[in-house]
Every structure is written in structure tokens, then in C-alpha cells.
Amino acid sequence: MAGKITFTMIKPNAVKNGHCGSILHMINAAGFCYKGLKMIKMTPGLAKKFYAVHKDRPFFNDLVDYMCTSPVVVAAISGDNAVESFRNLIGATDPKTAAPDTIRGKYGESIQMNAIHGSDSDENAAKEIALIFKDEELF
């Protein structure tokens, strides 16, 4: 399914602020199909595995702590050219520079609390989906 599936996670701030429904609607309205969807509470161990690529960055521990503050909504979604198309929908990492009609432009608060994660490559999408979902949770 390379190129057809990607991973997303609605971050703690957007969940706490009640934006899940609006964000999920934007994803659906953009033509993506849900292949797996659930709410989870990240543990420090899972957050460290998920963000391992950033383990040597100064913000790593703060990021791990933040991601464990409240539940997140995770999804495997499919669509044509899924990774690139989805990253266009979510917008720039910094909500201040994200287009206003993107998810981060509408719901992001800061670079860290930018409302949503989206995989940056087909390879990372596959890794992230495998880390978060069991095979039987994907349809």
C-alpha cells in the first residue's frame, strides 16, 4: 500500500480542547478513508519509541512529557499520494506560518502543540502504523 496509506495523531491539546470531531471531519472531507481509528493514552515508553528520531534533540523530553498529558486520537488513513496530500492538509509545523485553512492553521497553538501529527514519508507511515496498531485493528 505504499503511497496509499499514512498515519496521523491528534495531539493532546486538540483532544483536550474538543477539536477531534472537527479535525476528523476535515480529514474525511479531504477524501481520506479511515483504515484504523482509536483513542489511546501514550505511555512514556511508547512516546519515546514513537519520537525516537528526536532522542538527541533538546526538546525530546518535553515532547515525550507533553504527549503523555492526555489521550490522543490515532488513525491510519488512505488516499492517493497519502503522505504528501495529508501533509498539505495539516499545514506547516508552526501554526503561525500554516495556511489558515489547514488543520494546524485552525487548531494549532504552538510548534509543539500544533494539534496534529502526520507521517513525513511512506517508510515512517508504515513504522508508525505498526507501532500503534495491531493488524486486526486495521481494515
OpenMM code with the backbone's topology and positions (N, CA, C; nanometers):
from openmm import Vec3, app, unit

residues = "MET ALA GLY LYS ILE THR PHE THR MET ILE LYS PRO ASN ALA VAL LYS ASN GLY HIS CYS GLY SER ILE LEU HIS MET ILE ASN ALA ALA GLY PHE CYS TYR LYS GLY LEU LYS MET ILE LYS MET THR PRO GLY LEU ALA LYS LYS PHE TYR ALA VAL HIS LYS ASP ARG PRO PHE PHE ASN ASP LEU VAL ASP TYR MET CYS THR SER PRO VAL VAL VAL ALA ALA ILE SER GLY ASP ASN ALA VAL GLU SER PHE ARG ASN LEU ILE GLY ALA THR ASP PRO LYS THR ALA ALA PRO ASP THR ILE ARG GLY LYS TYR GLY GLU SER ILE GLN MET ASN ALA ILE HIS GLY SER ASP SER ASP GLU ASN ALA ALA LYS GLU ILE ALA LEU ILE PHE LYS ASP GLU GLU LEU PHE".split()
positions = [
    Vec3(0.0819, -0.1210, 0.0000),
    Vec3(0.0000, 0.0000, 0.0000),
    Vec3(0.0855, 0.1263, 0.0000),
    Vec3(0.2110, 0.1159, -0.0374),
    Vec3(0.2992, 0.2324, -0.0378),
    Vec3(0.2360, 0.3462, -0.1158),
    Vec3(0.2400, 0.4628, -0.0575),
    Vec3(0.1835, 0.5798, -0.1220),
    Vec3(0.0338, 0.5948, -0.1011),
    Vec3(-0.0310, 0.4914, -0.0503),
    Vec3(-0.1763, 0.4943, -0.0341),
    Vec3(-0.2223, 0.5073, 0.1103),
    Vec3(-0.1306, 0.4921, 0.2061),
    Vec3(-0.1702, 0.4961, 0.3472),
    Vec3(-0.0714, 0.5799, 0.4268),
    Vec3(-0.1241, 0.6480, 0.5270),
    Vec3(-0.0397, 0.7275, 0.6150),
    Vec3(-0.0957, 0.7210, 0.7559),
    Vec3(-0.0216, 0.7800, 0.8474),
    Vec3(-0.0582, 0.7784, 0.9889),
    Vec3(-0.0788, 0.9204, 1.0372),
    Vec3(-0.1751, 0.9384, 1.1264),
    Vec3(-0.1953, 1.0671, 1.1897),
    Vec3(-0.2289, 1.0492, 1.3366),
    Vec3(-0.2006, 1.1533, 1.4131),
    Vec3(-0.2322, 1.1534, 1.5549),
    Vec3(-0.2791, 1.2929, 1.5938),
    Vec3(-0.4004, 1.2999, 1.6473),
    Vec3(-0.4500, 1.4261, 1.7016),
    Vec3(-0.3902, 1.4388, 1.8410),
    Vec3(-0.3162, 1.5465, 1.8610),
    Vec3(-0.2342, 1.5633, 1.9807),
    Vec3(-0.3172, 1.6052, 2.1033),
    Vec3(-0.2555, 1.5917, 2.2231),
    Vec3(-0.3291, 1.6177, 2.3473),
    Vec3(-0.4020, 1.7512, 2.3541),
    Vec3(-0.3402, 1.8592, 2.3068),
    Vec3(-0.4068, 1.9890, 2.3176),
    Vec3(-0.5355, 1.9929, 2.2369),
    Vec3(-0.5349, 1.9358, 2.1179),
    Vec3(-0.6546, 1.9365, 2.0337),
    Vec3(-0.7627, 1.8453, 2.0911),
    Vec3(-0.7220, 1.7332, 2.1522),
    Vec3(-0.8193, 1.6453, 2.2171),
    Vec3(-0.8818, 1.7175, 2.3365),
    Vec3(-0.7976, 1.7750, 2.4224),
    Vec3(-0.8473, 1.8454, 2.5415),
    Vec3(-0.9396, 1.9606, 2.5049),
    Vec3(-0.9106, 2.0283, 2.3934),
    Vec3(-0.9891, 2.1445, 2.3519),
    Vec3(-1.1131, 2.1082, 2.2709),
    Vec3(-1.1403, 1.9786, 2.2555),
    Vec3(-1.2627, 1.9350, 2.1896),
    Vec3(-1.2636, 1.9478, 2.0387),
    Vec3(-1.1472, 1.9422, 1.9745),
    Vec3(-1.1399, 1.9603, 1.8299),
    Vec3(-1.1386, 1.8307, 1.7488),
    Vec3(-1.1486, 1.7157, 1.8154),
    Vec3(-1.1386, 1.5873, 1.7435),
    Vec3(-1.2414, 1.5755, 1.6319),
    Vec3(-1.3669, 1.6031, 1.6627),
    Vec3(-1.4719, 1.5894, 1.5620),
    Vec3(-1.4466, 1.6760, 1.4403),
    Vec3(-1.4098, 1.8001, 1.4624),
    Vec3(-1.3839, 1.8925, 1.3508),
    Vec3(-1.2643, 1.8475, 1.2686),
    Vec3(-1.1586, 1.8013, 1.3365),
    Vec3(-1.0397, 1.7562, 1.2655),
    Vec3(-1.0699, 1.6297, 1.1857),
    Vec3(-1.1387, 1.5335, 1.2469),
    Vec3(-1.1746, 1.4104, 1.1758),
    Vec3(-1.2633, 1.4413, 1.0556),
    Vec3(-1.3520, 1.5381, 1.0708),
    Vec3(-1.4370, 1.5786, 0.9580),
    Vec3(-1.3529, 1.6380, 0.8450),
    Vec3(-1.2549, 1.7221, 0.8784),
    Vec3(-1.1681, 1.7805, 0.7750),
    Vec3(-1.0935, 1.6712, 0.6993),
    Vec3(-1.0462, 1.5693, 0.7722),
    Vec3(-0.9731, 1.4593, 0.7091),
    Vec3(-1.0654, 1.3842, 0.6134),
    Vec3(-1.1848, 1.3538, 0.6600),
    Vec3(-1.2820, 1.2833, 0.5770),
    Vec3(-1.3232, 1.3678, 0.4572),
    Vec3(-1.3511, 1.4941, 0.4784),
    Vec3(-1.3949, 1.5836, 0.3704),
    Vec3(-1.2872, 1.6004, 0.2639),
    Vec3(-1.1609, 1.5818, 0.3031),
    Vec3(-1.0499, 1.5923, 0.2072),
    Vec3(-1.0352, 1.4650, 0.1237),
    Vec3(-1.1191, 1.3650, 0.1504),
    Vec3(-1.1190, 1.2448, 0.0689),
    Vec3(-1.0435, 1.1264, 0.1254),
    Vec3(-0.9947, 1.1372, 0.2483),
    Vec3(-0.9238, 1.0247, 0.3096),
    Vec3(-1.0238, 0.9262, 0.3688),
    Vec3(-0.9862, 0.7977, 0.3662),
    Vec3(-1.0677, 0.6914, 0.4247),
    Vec3(-0.9963, 0.6378, 0.5475),
    Vec3(-1.0721, 0.6109, 0.6518),
    Vec3(-1.0139, 0.5571, 0.7747),
    Vec3(-0.9947, 0.4075, 0.7622),
    Vec3(-0.8731, 0.3609, 0.7900),
    Vec3(-0.8400, 0.2182, 0.7905),
    Vec3(-0.8259, 0.1666, 0.9329),
    Vec3(-0.8073, 0.2567, 1.0277),
    Vec3(-0.7990, 0.2270, 1.1699),
    Vec3(-0.8110, 0.3583, 1.2450),
    Vec3(-0.8834, 0.3567, 1.3572),
    Vec3(-0.9072, 0.4789, 1.4333),
    Vec3(-0.9317, 0.4411, 1.5784),
    Vec3(-0.8601, 0.5056, 1.6705),
    Vec3(-0.8828, 0.4798, 1.8128),
    Vec3(-0.8245, 0.5929, 1.8971),
    Vec3(-0.8713, 0.5987, 2.0218),
    Vec3(-0.8159, 0.6914, 2.1190),
    Vec3(-0.7282, 0.6099, 2.2130),
    Vec3(-0.6088, 0.6614, 2.2411),
    Vec3(-0.5165, 0.5939, 2.3325),
    Vec3(-0.4542, 0.6960, 2.4266),
    Vec3(-0.3995, 0.6465, 2.5354),
    Vec3(-0.3181, 0.7293, 2.6246),
    Vec3(-0.1746, 0.6823, 2.6066),
    Vec3(-0.0901, 0.7686, 2.5548),
    Vec3(0.0500, 0.7321, 2.5336),
    Vec3(0.1207, 0.7172, 2.6676),
    Vec3(0.2008, 0.6149, 2.6778),
    Vec3(0.2885, 0.5974, 2.7933),
    Vec3(0.4227, 0.6616, 2.7594),
    Vec3(0.5038, 0.6914, 2.8596),
    Vec3(0.6374, 0.7443, 2.8278),
    Vec3(0.7170, 0.6502, 2.7372),
    Vec3(0.7060, 0.5198, 2.7594),
    Vec3(0.7786, 0.4243, 2.6755),
    Vec3(0.7348, 0.4295, 2.5311),
    Vec3(0.6036, 0.4350, 2.5079),
    Vec3(0.5524, 0.4431, 2.3707),
    Vec3(0.5909, 0.5757, 2.3066),
    Vec3(0.5786, 0.6855, 2.3805),
    Vec3(0.6146, 0.8168, 2.3268),
    Vec3(0.7630, 0.8220, 2.2900),
    Vec3(0.8485, 0.7609, 2.3719),
    Vec3(0.9921, 0.7582, 2.3422),
    Vec3(1.0204, 0.6775, 2.2163),
    Vec3(0.9511, 0.5657, 2.1982),
    Vec3(0.9674, 0.4875, 2.0752),
    Vec3(0.9170, 0.5659, 1.9552),
    Vec3(0.8007, 0.6273, 1.9697),
    Vec3(0.7402, 0.6994, 1.8590),
    Vec3(0.8290, 0.8149, 1.8127),
    Vec3(0.8849, 0.8886, 1.9058),
    Vec3(0.9661, 1.0064, 1.8737),
    Vec3(1.1163, 0.9783, 1.8829),
    Vec3(1.1575, 0.8527, 1.8720),
    Vec3(1.2988, 0.8147, 1.8848),
    Vec3(1.3892, 0.8927, 1.7898),
    Vec3(1.3386, 0.9305, 1.6747),
    Vec3(1.4187, 1.0058, 1.5778),
    Vec3(1.4675, 1.1388, 1.6379),
    Vec3(1.3977, 1.1884, 1.7399),
    Vec3(1.4336, 1.3162, 1.8025),
    Vec3(1.5076, 1.2998, 1.9354),
    Vec3(1.5509, 1.1771, 1.9687),
    Vec3(1.6034, 1.1497, 2.1027),
    Vec3(1.7235, 1.2354, 2.1416),
    Vec3(1.7997, 1.2845, 2.0472),
    Vec3(1.9154, 1.3664, 2.0790),
    Vec3(1.8864, 1.5164, 2.0713),
    Vec3(1.7631, 1.5515, 2.0434),
    Vec3(1.7260, 1.6931, 2.0317),
    Vec3(1.6920, 1.7482, 2.1705),
    Vec3(1.7162, 1.8759, 2.1932),
    Vec3(1.6932, 1.9320, 2.3271),
    Vec3(1.5462, 1.9287, 2.3718),
    Vec3(1.4544, 1.9220, 2.2789),
    Vec3(1.3121, 1.9245, 2.3140),
    Vec3(1.2525, 1.7858, 2.3383),
    Vec3(1.3328, 1.6790, 2.3233),
    Vec3(1.2811, 1.5423, 2.3285),
    Vec3(1.2033, 1.5119, 2.4574),
    Vec3(1.2626, 1.5375, 2.5732),
    Vec3(1.1953, 1.5042, 2.6997),
    Vec3(1.0663, 1.5827, 2.7185),
    Vec3(1.0675, 1.7102, 2.6818),
    Vec3(0.9452, 1.7902, 2.6912),
    Vec3(0.8369, 1.7359, 2.5977),
    Vec3(0.8774, 1.6930, 2.4783),
    Vec3(0.7828, 1.6358, 2.3830),
    Vec3(0.7209, 1.5071, 2.4377),
    Vec3(0.8042, 1.4197, 2.4912),
    Vec3(0.7547, 1.2946, 2.5499),
    Vec3(0.6569, 1.3254, 2.6636),
    Vec3(0.6961, 1.4174, 2.7524),
    Vec3(0.6079, 1.4545, 2.8639),
    Vec3(0.4743, 1.5082, 2.8131),
    Vec3(0.4794, 1.5985, 2.7158),
    Vec3(0.3580, 1.6577, 2.6596),
    Vec3(0.2657, 1.5517, 2.5985),
    Vec3(0.3225, 1.4594, 2.5237),
    Vec3(0.2406, 1.3595, 2.4549),
    Vec3(0.1721, 1.2632, 2.5522),
    Vec3(0.2168, 1.2617, 2.6763),
    Vec3(0.1564, 1.1741, 2.7781),
    Vec3(0.0585, 1.2483, 2.8690),
    Vec3(0.0323, 1.3758, 2.8425),
    Vec3(-0.0523, 1.4557, 2.9318),
    Vec3(-0.1999, 1.4191, 2.9250),
    Vec3(-0.2458, 1.3720, 2.8116),
    Vec3(-0.3866, 1.3339, 2.7976),
    Vec3(-0.3988, 1.2437, 2.6754),
    Vec3(-0.5160, 1.1862, 2.6529),
    Vec3(-0.5316, 1.0958, 2.5375),
    Vec3(-0.5032, 1.1639, 2.4038),
    Vec3(-0.4723, 1.0799, 2.3067),
    Vec3(-0.4560, 1.1223, 2.1679),
    Vec3(-0.5469, 1.0344, 2.0827),
    Vec3(-0.5819, 1.0830, 1.9657),
    Vec3(-0.6597, 1.0040, 1.8700),
    Vec3(-0.5665, 0.9706, 1.7551),
    Vec3(-0.5541, 0.8418, 1.7265),
    Vec3(-0.4634, 0.7955, 1.6220),
    Vec3(-0.5438, 0.7333, 1.5088),
    Vec3(-0.4905, 0.7458, 1.3878),
    Vec3(-0.5609, 0.6895, 1.2725),
    Vec3(-0.4629, 0.6500, 1.1636),
    Vec3(-0.4966, 0.5406, 1.0978),
    Vec3(-0.4331, 0.5028, 0.9721),
    Vec3(-0.5346, 0.5424, 0.8654),
    Vec3(-0.4919, 0.6228, 0.7709),
    Vec3(-0.5844, 0.6739, 0.6696),
    Vec3(-0.5283, 0.6464, 0.5304),
    Vec3(-0.6177, 0.6303, 0.4355),
    Vec3(-0.5727, 0.6036, 0.2993),
    Vec3(-0.6262, 0.7095, 0.2041),
    Vec3(-0.5520, 0.7245, 0.0952),
    Vec3(-0.5872, 0.8182, -0.0096),
    Vec3(-0.4758, 0.8206, -0.1123),
    Vec3(-0.5020, 0.8797, -0.2263),
    Vec3(-0.3993, 0.8906, -0.3295),
    Vec3(-0.2845, 0.9774, -0.2781),
    Vec3(-0.1613, 0.9290, -0.3007),
    Vec3(-0.0430, 1.0032, -0.2571),
    Vec3(-0.0616, 1.0509, -0.1128),
    Vec3(-0.0960, 0.9560, -0.0257),
    Vec3(-0.1458, 0.9853, 0.1084),
    Vec3(-0.0543, 1.0754, 0.1911),
    Vec3(0.0745, 1.0456, 0.1972),
    Vec3(0.1638, 1.1229, 0.2838),
    Vec3(0.1676, 1.2687, 0.2404),
    Vec3(0.1967, 1.2926, 0.1145),
    Vec3(0.2079, 1.4311, 0.0660),
    Vec3(0.0736, 1.5035, 0.0737),
    Vec3(-0.0326, 1.4378, 0.0310),
    Vec3(-0.1647, 1.5010, 0.0344),
    Vec3(-0.2052, 1.5364, 0.1772),
    Vec3(-0.1781, 1.4444, 0.2702),
    Vec3(-0.2160, 1.4704, 0.4087),
    Vec3(-0.1323, 1.5817, 0.4693),
    Vec3(-0.0044, 1.5846, 0.4379),
    Vec3(0.0807, 1.6911, 0.4922),
    Vec3(0.0367, 1.8279, 0.4399),
    Vec3(-0.0148, 1.8318, 0.3186),
    Vec3(-0.0711, 1.9574, 0.2670),
    Vec3(-0.1950, 1.9973, 0.3464),
    Vec3(-0.2763, 1.9002, 0.3841),
    Vec3(-0.3977, 1.9275, 0.4608),
    Vec3(-0.3652, 1.9768, 0.6013),
    Vec3(-0.2623, 1.9204, 0.6648),
    Vec3(-0.2339, 1.9612, 0.8032),
    Vec3(-0.1579, 2.0931, 0.8105),
    Vec3(-0.0805, 2.1275, 0.7096),
    Vec3(-0.0119, 2.2556, 0.7077),
    Vec3(0.1248, 2.2533, 0.7747),
    Vec3(0.1877, 2.3677, 0.7774),
    Vec3(0.3228, 2.3839, 0.8322),
    Vec3(0.3267, 2.3477, 0.9801),
    Vec3(0.4418, 2.2984, 1.0262),
    Vec3(0.4593, 2.2584, 1.1657),
    Vec3(0.4264, 2.3718, 1.2613),
    Vec3(0.4675, 2.4919, 1.2285),
    Vec3(0.4400, 2.6087, 1.3120),
    Vec3(0.3045, 2.6663, 1.2716),
    Vec3(0.2052, 2.6597, 1.3594),
    Vec3(0.0728, 2.7109, 1.3242),
    Vec3(0.0726, 2.8585, 1.2827),
    Vec3(0.1726, 2.9349, 1.3289),
    Vec3(0.1800, 3.0768, 1.2922),
    Vec3(0.2080, 3.0953, 1.1438),
    Vec3(0.2736, 2.9950, 1.0820),
    Vec3(0.3044, 3.0053, 0.9392),
    Vec3(0.2174, 2.9119, 0.8548),
    Vec3(0.1326, 2.8319, 0.9199),
    Vec3(0.0440, 2.7411, 0.8467),
    Vec3(-0.0695, 2.8203, 0.7820),
    Vec3(-0.1094, 2.7779, 0.6643),
    Vec3(-0.2228, 2.8423, 0.5975),
    Vec3(-0.3460, 2.8316, 0.6871),
    Vec3(-0.4299, 2.9349, 0.6899),
    Vec3(-0.5442, 2.9358, 0.7821),
    Vec3(-0.6477, 2.8258, 0.7564),
    Vec3(-0.6503, 2.7693, 0.6358),
    Vec3(-0.7489, 2.6650, 0.6059),
    Vec3(-0.6943, 2.5238, 0.6318),
    Vec3(-0.5746, 2.5137, 0.6911),
    Vec3(-0.5171, 2.3834, 0.7254),
    Vec3(-0.5542, 2.3477, 0.8688),
    Vec3(-0.5353, 2.2222, 0.9047),
    Vec3(-0.5673, 2.1787, 1.0413),
    Vec3(-0.4827, 2.2535, 1.1435),
    Vec3(-0.3532, 2.2643, 1.1184),
    Vec3(-0.2673, 2.3362, 1.2131),
    Vec3(-0.2974, 2.4854, 1.2142),
    Vec3(-0.3331, 2.5397, 1.0996),
    Vec3(-0.3699, 2.6801, 1.0934),
    Vec3(-0.4940, 2.7106, 1.1752),
    Vec3(-0.5870, 2.6171, 1.1791),
    Vec3(-0.7122, 2.6371, 1.2535),
    Vec3(-0.7003, 2.6016, 1.4010),
    Vec3(-0.6281, 2.4924, 1.4318),
    Vec3(-0.6338, 2.4372, 1.5676),
    Vec3(-0.5000, 2.4345, 1.6424),
    Vec3(-0.3895, 2.4633, 1.5764),
    Vec3(-0.2597, 2.4605, 1.6422),
    Vec3(-0.2387, 2.5801, 1.7327),
    Vec3(-0.1619, 2.5585, 1.8397),
    Vec3(-0.1334, 2.6647, 1.9357),
    Vec3(0.0133, 2.7073, 1.9337),
    Vec3(0.1021, 2.6124, 1.9027),
    Vec3(0.2462, 2.6394, 1.9014),
    Vec3(0.3121, 2.5296, 1.8190),
    Vec3(0.4426, 2.5372, 1.8015),
    Vec3(0.5125, 2.4331, 1.7254),
    Vec3(0.4920, 2.2969, 1.7909),
    Vec3(0.5034, 2.2882, 1.9230),
    Vec3(0.4830, 2.1602, 1.9906),
    Vec3(0.3349, 2.1234, 1.9976),
    Vec3(0.2517, 2.2182, 2.0318),
    Vec3(0.1076, 2.1930, 2.0433),
    Vec3(0.0384, 2.2349, 1.9130),
    Vec3(0.0797, 2.1688, 1.8042),
    Vec3(0.0306, 2.2072, 1.6717),
    Vec3(-0.0904, 2.1252, 1.6271),
    Vec3(-0.1560, 2.0596, 1.7205),
    Vec3(-0.2831, 1.9896, 1.7027),
    Vec3(-0.2725, 1.8507, 1.6415),
    Vec3(-0.1776, 1.8286, 1.5496),
    Vec3(-0.1813, 1.7016, 1.4768),
    Vec3(-0.0434, 1.6617, 1.4253),
    Vec3(-0.0225, 1.5319, 1.4208),
    Vec3(0.0980, 1.4745, 1.3600),
    Vec3(0.0575, 1.4078, 1.2301),
    Vec3(0.1447, 1.4141, 1.1316),
    Vec3(0.1275, 1.3400, 1.0080),
    Vec3(0.2611, 1.2822, 0.9659),
    Vec3(0.2628, 1.1573, 0.9262),
    Vec3(0.3873, 1.0932, 0.8829),
    Vec3(0.4541, 1.1742, 0.7724),
    Vec3(0.5887, 1.1745, 0.7729),
    Vec3(0.6618, 1.2536, 0.6733),
    Vec3(0.7141, 1.1722, 0.5559),
    Vec3(0.6908, 1.0409, 0.5566),
    Vec3(0.7343, 0.9560, 0.4450),
    Vec3(0.6533, 0.8269, 0.4487),
    Vec3(0.6510, 0.7562, 0.3362),
    Vec3(0.5833, 0.6262, 0.3328),
    Vec3(0.6467, 0.5306, 0.4329),
    Vec3(0.7798, 0.5330, 0.4417),
    Vec3(0.8508, 0.4446, 0.5340),
    Vec3(0.8124, 0.4728, 0.6792),
    Vec3(0.8100, 0.6004, 0.7173),
    Vec3(0.7728, 0.6356, 0.8543),
    Vec3(0.6258, 0.6065, 0.8816),
    Vec3(0.5410, 0.6242, 0.7819),
    Vec3(0.3995, 0.5908, 0.7993),
    Vec3(0.3843, 0.4434, 0.8340),
    Vec3(0.4541, 0.3575, 0.7620),
    Vec3(0.4468, 0.2133, 0.7881),
    Vec3(0.4973, 0.1809, 0.9288),
    Vec3(0.6073, 0.2442, 0.9706),
    Vec3(0.6628, 0.2204, 1.1044),
    Vec3(0.5659, 0.2678, 1.2131),
    Vec3(0.5104, 0.3870, 1.1940),
    Vec3(0.4208, 0.4434, 1.2942),
    Vec3(0.2917, 0.3622, 1.3054),
    Vec3(0.2371, 0.3210, 1.1935),
    Vec3(0.1164, 0.2385, 1.1956),
    Vec3(0.1443, 0.1070, 1.2681),
    Vec3(0.2576, 0.0436, 1.2390),
    Vec3(0.2934, -0.0835, 1.3024),
    Vec3(0.3166, -0.0672, 1.4529),
    Vec3(0.3664, 0.0474, 1.4945),
    Vec3(0.3909, 0.0726, 1.6361),
    Vec3(0.2602, 0.0910, 1.7136),
    Vec3(0.1611, 0.1518, 1.6507),
    Vec3(0.0390, 0.1908, 1.7203),
    Vec3(-0.0763, 0.0920, 1.7021),
    Vec3(-0.0857, 0.0298, 1.5860),
    Vec3(-0.1991, -0.0576, 1.5560),
    Vec3(-0.1590, -0.2046, 1.5471),
    Vec3(-0.2453, -0.2909, 1.5977),
    Vec3(-0.2330, -0.4344, 1.5733),
    Vec3(-0.2961, -0.4611, 1.4373),
    Vec3(-0.2519, -0.5659, 1.3679),
    Vec3(-0.3067, -0.5983, 1.2367),
    Vec3(-0.4585, -0.6076, 1.2371),
    Vec3(-0.5147, -0.6679, 1.3414),
    Vec3(-0.6598, -0.6862, 1.3452),
    Vec3(-0.7376, -0.5567, 1.3691),
    Vec3(-0.6661, -0.4478, 1.3984),
    Vec3(-0.7324, -0.3180, 1.4156),
    Vec3(-0.7389, -0.2383, 1.2858),
    Vec3(-0.6813, -0.2907, 1.1804),
    Vec3(-0.6782, -0.2205, 1.0521),
    Vec3(-0.7718, -0.2891, 0.9538),
    Vec3(-0.8440, -0.2086, 0.8790),
    Vec3(-0.9442, -0.2614, 0.7857),
    Vec3(-0.9207, -0.2101, 0.6443),
] * unit.nanometer
topology = app.Topology()
chain = topology.addChain("A")
for resn in residues:
    res = topology.addResidue(resn, chain)
    for name in ("N", "CA", "C"):
        topology.addAtom(name, app.Element.getBySymbol(name[0]), res)
